[in-house]
Amino acid sequence: MNKITKLLVLSSIASATLFANDNLVVDFEKKRLSQNPNVKASNIKVFYKKELEVKGWYGYILDFDAVIQDKNMKIKDTLFSDGKVVATDLFDIKTSKSLKSTVVPNITDKYYQKSKLIAGNEKAKDKIVIFSDPLCPFCMQYVPEVIDFVSKNSDNIALYYYAFPLTHIHPASTTLSKLIDIAKIKLGQDAVLKAYKVDWQKHFEVSTTDDKTILNAFNKELQTNIKIEDLNKKDVVNSLEKEIALGDDLLVAGTPTIYINGEIDPTKELYKSLIKK
């Protein structure tokens, strides 16, 4: 057997072993979920897999359909395995931090949509993607700062914005996110920055679900003339649903969440290093 043949055989064995390990993790999840009478799970599959810095260990994100309290849901769960055992979590013994935060998908090119560009040059090498809730207090300060930074370096960086309203915290953010998207047609990229500079709590509580109150405030502050029926147009509703789904695929759980050249930045400060002083 020549060297090339040996390499191919070893590669095939390794691939088969890894695939078998994947199946073991899926089987474990099936058995684990079946023990919970309140959850009916189906279509369990590996959504994402990442080799960890811990030798021999992989992090898995599993995707499945579930019925919980008569509600149909799409669920993602994280597990860890070395091919011999499966663990629901792993911790760094030095920092006591869970390794779950390291098992996250990276940005792909589909997130660099021209319609989501709010600052900079779409042909730039360095790309930033932000998922944000327009009523998140930190976001309201952070997003304008990033926009300002990119605008000052517009030839070298592209900044893409995705709405990710945290409806369970700020119900009004869903309507506000729709309005920002609609306003882009008239105001262009500047609609996002203008909306983030407004103190919306002068006009309504973040807990409100009164679309008319939110709409009147938005039209007044941004000098637009959006109608209440515009909020329920199919393309507007679908656009926001797609943005949220793209965030869900990346396991975005809070805002702001920022990615620098495809990788999540938990520090939220790395964008400043894109331009060397």
GIKAUR-V891559 format. One record per backbone hydrogen bond with DSSP energy under -1.0 kcal/mol. CO is the residue of the C=O (numbers start at 0). NH is the residue of the N-H. E is the energy in kcal/mol with one decimal. If there is no record, write none. Layout:
co;nh;e
CO;NH;E
CO;NH;E
This chain:
co;nh;e
1;5;-2.3
2;6;-2.3
3;7;-2.2
4;8;-2.4
5;9;-2.7
6;10;-2.4
7;11;-2.3
8;12;-2.4
9;13;-2.4
10;14;-2.4
11;15;-2.4
12;16;-2.2
13;17;-2.4
14;18;-2.4
15;19;-2.3
16;20;-2.3
17;21;-2.0
18;22;-1.9
19;23;-1.9
20;24;-2.0
21;25;-2.3
22;26;-2.7
23;27;-2.2
24;28;-2.2
25;29;-2.3
26;30;-2.3
27;31;-2.6
28;32;-2.7
29;33;-2.0
32;35;-1.7
35;38;-1.7
39;66;-1.8
41;64;-2.5
44;62;-2.9
47;60;-3.0
49;58;-3.2
53;56;-2.2
56;51;-2.5
57;80;-2.1
58;49;-2.5
59;78;-2.4
60;46;-2.9
60;47;-1.7
61;76;-2.3
62;44;-2.1
63;74;-2.9
64;41;-2.4
65;72;-3.1
66;39;-1.6
67;70;-1.3
70;67;-2.4
72;65;-2.7
74;63;-2.3
76;61;-3.5
78;59;-3.4
79;86;-3.0
80;57;-2.4
84;81;-1.3
86;79;-2.8
89;98;-2.9
91;95;-3.2
96;91;-2.8
98;101;-1.6
99;102;-1.4
101;103;-1.2
107;110;-2.0
108;111;-1.9
110;112;-1.1
112;115;-1.8
113;116;-1.4
115;160;-2.9
118;158;-2.7
120;123;-2.3
125;157;-2.0
126;260;-3.3
127;159;-2.9
128;258;-2.6
129;161;-2.8
130;256;-2.1
131;163;-2.8
132;135;-1.9
135;139;-2.3
137;141;-3.0
138;142;-2.7
140;144;-1.1
141;145;-2.1
142;146;-2.6
143;147;-2.5
144;148;-2.1
145;149;-2.7
146;150;-2.7
147;151;-1.6
149;152;-1.0
152;155;-1.7
152;156;-1.0
155;125;-1.1
156;120;-2.0
157;127;-3.1
158;117;-2.9
158;118;-1.1
159;129;-2.8
161;131;-2.3
164;166;-1.6
165;168;-2.1
165;169;-3.2
169;172;-2.2
170;173;-1.1
171;175;-2.1
172;176;-2.3
173;177;-1.8
174;178;-2.3
175;179;-2.2
176;180;-1.9
177;181;-2.4
178;182;-2.6
179;183;-1.1
181;184;-1.5
182;186;-3.2
183;187;-1.8
187;190;-1.8
188;191;-1.2
189;193;-2.6
190;194;-2.1
191;195;-2.0
197;199;-1.3
198;201;-1.6
199;202;-2.0
199;203;-2.1
204;207;-1.8
205;171;-2.5
208;210;-1.2
209;213;-1.9
210;214;-2.9
211;215;-2.6
212;216;-1.8
213;217;-2.3
214;218;-2.9
215;219;-1.8
216;220;-2.4
217;221;-2.8
226;229;-1.0
229;232;-1.2
232;236;-2.4
233;237;-2.8
234;238;-1.9
235;239;-1.8
236;240;-2.1
237;241;-2.3
238;242;-1.9
239;243;-2.4
240;244;-2.3
241;245;-2.3
242;246;-1.7
243;247;-2.6
244;248;-2.2
246;251;-2.6
247;250;-1.6
256;130;-2.7
257;264;-2.7
258;128;-2.1
259;262;-1.8
261;106;-2.8
262;259;-2.9
268;271;-1.6
269;272;-1.8
270;273;-1.5
